[in-house]
Amino acid sequence: MAVKSPEHQARAIAYRTHQCFVGQRTQIVSALRSHLAEFGHVFAKGAAHVKDIRVAIENKALELPDGVREVAHLYLEQISTLSEKIDFLSFKLCEATWVNCEMQRLCTVPGVGPVTAGAIMAFAPYLRSFASGRNFATWLDLVPRLRSTGGKARLGGMSKMGQGDIRKLLTVGAMSRIRWIVRKGVLPDNWLGRLLARKSRMVAAVALANKMARIFWAMMAREESYRLA
């Protein structure tokens, strides 16, 4: 297996730092929501709804003790600081795609952005070192556990023993595609549409993530961009 270059290692550090800050922001937002819920003020989950919390805190008509309001401002300041750092790291990861042709190629796949492409280039071995796309998907552990007994093979859930960073991002990207399809109200007449008609969204997302991993390998092996089938 080829040794990673300093650029690859720097990209890995940027990605891990990005994910670390995202995790810290999520923890702080959750803590703030739980504190406000104790006073009867419930807000939706996610960093996207922090603006609603900020507007509510600034509203003097909101029934809230001054001490709690002061602490809430401390939380909001920390969230703003982390958001700025997250946006900066996201920009740096996006900036890398402008000069890296392989990352540009990966970003042509639906559901894949600069963060996912950067994680693949940072943490995965050179994809050409795998004999097939199936082997790459197996390395990511995007395959069910096989239990065999008495000559019968049974498939279980994922063992989560592979590369967790890439697997998580691929699953999240696949789930975003599935939500977009379901939101349209009509399932497409293709492989994914037929799978969604038979299986749960999570099972379909894992299957789609597996397929995306195989597509990545094929694109890198043939040095081609994604082509819609």
N, C-alpha and C positions, 0 to 999 in steps of 0.2 A: 504494500500500500504506500502511495506517494506521501512524502512529508508535506505538511501544510506550510504554506508560505507565511511570512509575517503579515501580509495583507489579509489572508484568511483568518489568522489569529486575531487581528485587530477587529475584523468584522464580527467575529464570535463574541468578543468582549462587548462591542457596541450592542449587539442583540441581547446578550444576557443582562446588561445594564438596563436596557429598555424594558425588558420583562420584569426586572427587579423593581423599577420605579412604577410600572403599571400595577404590580402586586401591592406595593405600598399605598398607592393611591386608592386602590379598591378597598384595602383594609381601613383606611382613614374615612372614606366615604361611608362605609358600612357602620363604623363606630359613630359617626355623626348622625346618621339616620336613626340608629338605635337610641341615642340620647334624646333626640327630638321626639321619637315615638313615645317615650316615657311621659311626655307632656301632652300627648294626644295629637301630635302633628306627624302624619305619615307621608313619606315621599317615595316616589318610584325608585327602583334600584338603578344603579349604573351611573358612571361619571357624566353621562349626557344630561342627567337631571339635576346636576349640582346647581345649575343656574336657577332652577326653581327654588332650591333651598336658599340660595343667596337673596333672591327677591323677597322670600318670606321673612328672612332674618332682618332685612332692612325695613320691613313693614312694621312701624311702631305700634300698629293696631293689633299685631299678633300677641296673644297672651303668652308671654314667656318671661321668666325672671331675668333681670339684668345680668346676673352672674352667668347664666346659661348662654345668654346672647353673646357675652364676651368670649366665652370658651368656643362658641360656634364660629366666631370670627377667626380665632386661632386655627381651627380646623380648616376653614375656607382659605386662609392664607397659605397653609401647608399644601392644600390641594392645588392651588394656583401655581405654586413653585414647582411641584412635581409635574403638573401639566405642561409647563414651559420646557422642562427638561425632556419630557417624553416627546413633545413636538420637535425639539431640536434633534434628538436621536432618530426619530422617524424621518426627518429631513435628511440626515446623514446617510441613513440606509437607502432612502430614495435616490439620493445623489449618486450613490455607488452604481445604481442601475444605469445611469447616464453614460458611464464610461466602461461598463462591463457588459460585453455582448451576450455572455451566457445568462446573466441575470435578466437582461432584456428579453431573452428568449423564453425564460421561465415565466415572466410576467405576462406573456401572451395567453397563458392558460387561464380560463375563467375561474375565478375564486382565488387567484394567486396575486399577491401584491409584493411590494418591495421588501416588507418584513419577512414574509415566507420565503421569497427567493433568496434573501440574504442569509436566512437560517440554513437553507439547503446548501448554499455555497460555503457556509462557515463550518457546519457540523458533519455533513455527509462526506464520505470519501469521494474521490473522483468517480462520477457515475459510470464512466467507461470501464472502471475496474470490476463492475458487476457483469456477470455473464448474461443476465437478462433482466427485464423489468420485474419479473416475478421475484428474483433474488433481492432486488432493491426493496421491494415491498415487504419481503420477509425480514430484511435487515431492520426496517422500521417497525416491524412487528404489527403490520396492518393485516394480519391473517389470524383466523381463529385457532385456538388450541385444539390439537387433535388428541382424542382419547380413544384408544383401540382396546377392545376386550372381546374375547370369544370370536374373533374374526369380523367384528362389527366396528366400524369407525364412526365416532360421534364428534361433532364439532362443537366447541365451547366458545366462551368469550375470549377477547384479546387478553394476553398475559401481561401486557404493558412492560415488557422487558427490553424493548428496542429503544431507538432514539426518541425520547419523549418530546423534545422540543418540536421537531419537524412533524411528528405524528399528530401532536395537538393542533398545530397550525393548519395542517391539511384537513383535519376533521372539522375545524372551525370554518375553513373556507368552503368545504363541501356542504356544511350545514347552512351557510349563508346562501349558497346556490339553491338549496332545497327550499328554504323559506321563500325565496324570490319566486320559485316555480309554483309553490303552493298558494302564495298570495295572488297569483294570476287567476286561480280558480279552475284552470283546465290543465290536466297533466299532459305533457307532450307525448307524442307517439314515438318514443325511442326507448332505449335500454333503461334510462333513469326513470322515465315516466312509468314504465311497466313495473319496475322494482318498487316504486313508491305506492303503487296500487296494491302490492302484496305484502310489503314489509313496513315496519315502523320507520320513522324519520331517522332515528339514530342508527339503525342497522343500515339504512340506505346511505347515510353519511359516511360510515366506515367503508362500505363497499365503493363509494365514489372516491374516497380518499385513496383507497388501494389502486383504483384505476388511474387516478392522477399521478401516483408514484410511478406506475408503469409508463405513463405518457412522458414523464420527465426523462426517464431513462432512454426511451426511444428518440426523444428530441435531441438529447445530448449525443447519443450514439450516431445519429444521422446528421447532426448539426443543422436541424430544421426548426422553424417556429411552429407553434400550434396551428393545426388546420382543423376546422370544424368538420366533423364527419357527416 
